[in-house]
Amino acid sequence: MRCFGVCIPRARLRIDSRCATTSHTTKCAIEMHKFRSHVLPHRKDRLARYGGRQRVTMLTGDGIGPEMLAHVKNIFSFANVPVDFEEIPLSSNLASDDAIMDTAIMAIKRNGVAIKGNIETRFDDPQFKLRNVELRKRLDLYANVLHCISIPTIPTRHKGIDIVIVRENTEGEYSGLEHEARKGVVESLKIVTRNNIERIARFAFEYALSHGRKKVTAVHKANIQKLADGLFLYVSDTIEYHRRFPALTLGTTVPSYSWSG
């Protein structure tokens, strides 16, 4: 994998470059709880434990998912980790109805934490609600955080890679609003809002400070999507980051440029 990730024409924020820990780091780490999903319950006390053990929702998924999570359970068992898994057979199977999704959502809200196996994306039924998208939307899991780091013992094309990609997870192309206007003509809507753009931008800035980074790069396609990604670019640059995040530098780039070379 290249350090810049895969070329996907979607607005996102990229955080890169290590720096010395700033005086804001501790404060920002404490404030990161503000960016939790608004759907999941906020608790000041510890999650409920039964006999000193924590319950974790396990979404087994399909494909390699069940096999991988079986190994996870074995590792936790051998290590005597005080965790009990509440397994939910959520998958991309068409027979996996909405009742199973509702059960999964309730279990995640109840336990406060979940581990998910691979859930395949189906393309054969346009009416089928994709399970991954449903989880993101119903739990308001708006920030997709990917930490790309090179491992010294594994030969790769690029060395010393340490980049974090923060992607908005619920809007834009994920709005999932499309229809066939007439035979052979499909319209797809990309919905973006200022509030959610500001939320993901603030998340990226707070994350950068709390993890000792010094630069945030807004990756956009405003050269083509002048209104949608133009708004993303404008909001990212006007949330008073100069005053609130003086230790950070904001840059911008277009994917076709940042992924090349």
N, C-alpha and C positions, 0 to 999 in steps of 0.2 A: 504493500500500500504506500502510495506517495504521501508525503507529510501534509499535503493540502486536502487530502480526501478525494472523493469522486466528484467529477464535474456534474453538478446538479443545478439547474437554473432556478434556485430558490434563495430568497433573502435569508441571510444568516449572519451571525457574528462570530468572528474567529479571534481567539485570545492566544497570543504567543509571546515568547521571549521571557526568560526568567529574570527576576530582579531581586534586589535585597528586600527583606521584609520591611514594610513601611509602618509608621505609627498608626495607620488606619487599619492594619490587618486584623488585630484583635477585635476592634469594634465592628468591622464588617463581618467577621466570622459570626459574631453574636447576632447581627442583624439579618443573616441569611435566612433565618426561620421565617421572615416576612414573605419570602417567595415560595413558601409551600403552597400546594394546591388548595384552592378555596373550597374544594369539595371534600377533601379529607379533613377529619376533625382535628382541631388544634388542641393539644394537651400540654399543660404545664407540668402535670405529674407524669409518672412513668406509666407505660402501657400495662394493662392488667396482666398479671402472671398467675398461672395455675400451678401450685406446688413448686414455685420458684422457676418455672419454665415459661418461655415465651412462645406464643403461637404465631406462625407465619403462614400466610396463604401461598399455596403452591399451585400455579396454573401449569398443568402438565404439557399442554400443547400437542403438537403432532410432529411427524417426521422424526428428527433426531431428539426432539424435546423430551419425551419420556425417558429415553436412554440416558441423556445427560443428567436429568434431575434424579434419576435412580442413583447415579454416582454421587451426586450432592448429598443425598440422604445417607449413603454409606459413609461418606467422609465425616459428616456431622455426628453420626453414630459412633464411629471409631474414635473421634476426638472428644466424645462425651460433651458435646455442645448442648446446653439446656434449651433446645428448640424442638417444638413439635410442629410438624407440617400439616396444615389443613388442605388436603388435595382437592382441587376442582378440575374435572376433565374438560376444560375449555379448549376447543380446537377449531380448525377451519372446516371441519366436517359439516356438511349441510344438515346433518341430523342433530348437530349441536345447536339447539334452539335458543331463543331469547331467554328462556327460564334459567338456563345454565349461566348465561351472561349476567343476569340479575343476581344469581347466587354468588358469582365471582365478585361482583361489585360490592355486595353486602359484606362478604368475607374480608375484602381488602379494607373497607372502612372500619370494620370491627377490629381487625388485628393491627391495622396501621402500617403494615409492611407486607410485601409480596415478592415472590421470585417467579419469573415466567420462563417457561420453556419456549422453544421455537413454535410460533403459530404461523403457518404458511399463508401467503396472500393468494387468494383465489381470483382468477380473471374470467372464469367461465360463466358466472352468473352475475349480471349487472345489478340484480336486486338484492344480492346477498350482502349483509352488513359485515364489513371486514372487522374481525375481532380486535386487531391491533388499533385500528382507528377508533372503534367504540370505546376501548379502554382509555385512550388519550382524551377523547372528548368528554366522556361521562365523569372521569376523575380529574379533568382539567390539568392533565400532565403536559403543560405547555412548553417546558424546556427539555430538549433532547441534548444531553451533554456527552460528548465523545472525546475521550482523552487519547490522543495519538502519540505514542512514545516508542522510540526504537530501543531494542534490547541488544546490549553490546555483544552477547554471545551468538546472536543470529545475524548472518550476513544479509545486508539489505543494500539497496541502491543508494540510499541517503543515510548519513550517520548523524547522531546527536539530535534526533527529532523529538520535540516535546511541545506539542500544540494541542490546545483544547478548542473544540468546535461546539458552539452553542447554537442550536437551531430551533426556531419557533415551530411548535409541534401540532398546533390546532387550527391555524388559519392558512391563508394562501391557498396553495394547491390542495391542502388537507381539508379545505371547506367541503370538498366532495359534491359540489353542485354542478351537475352537467345534464344535458339532455340532447336528444337527436332532433334538431329543428325540422329536418326532412331527411329522407333517405340519403345516406351518405354524407350528411352534414351534421357535425356534433359541436355544440357550444359548451364550453367549460368555463365556469366563473371562478376567479381568484378573489376571495374576499379578505381584505385586510382592514384593521381598525387602529386608530391612533393609540387607544388605551393599551391594546395588547402588544403593539410595537414597543411602546414605552416600557411595558412590563418586562419584555424579554431583553430590552437594551439595559435596563437597570440591573436585571439579573446578571447579565454578562459583566457589567462594570463591577458590581459587588463581588462576583465570583473571582474576577481578576485580582482585585485587591486582597481578598481573603486568602488567595492561594499564591501570593507573591509574584504576580505578573506585572508587566509594565506597559503593555500595549494591547489594544483591542482594535480589530480590523472588521469593518462592516462590509460583508460580501454581498453584492447586490446585482440586479440586472436592470438598473434604472436607465441604462442606455436603450433598452427595448421596451420595458414596462415603466414608462415615465411617470405614471400616476401611482401605481401600486408600490413598486419598489422605490419610486421617487419619494413617496411618503415615508417609507422605511428609512431611507437615507436621511431625509430631513429631520425626522423625529430623533434618530440616533445622534444627530449632531446638535440638537437643540434642547436636550434635557438637562442643561446646565452642568454637564460633566466637568467643564473647566473649573467650576467652583466646588462641586461636590466630590470630584475625583481628580484633584490636582496632580496626583502622582502618575496618572495614566495618560497615554497618548492615543488618540483615535485616528485610525487610518481607514481608507476605503479602497475597494478593488472590485473588479468585475471577474466572475468565475473563469471566463474564457482566457483571461490573462493570468490569473493566479494559479490555474491548474497546468499551464503550459511550461515547457522547458525544464 
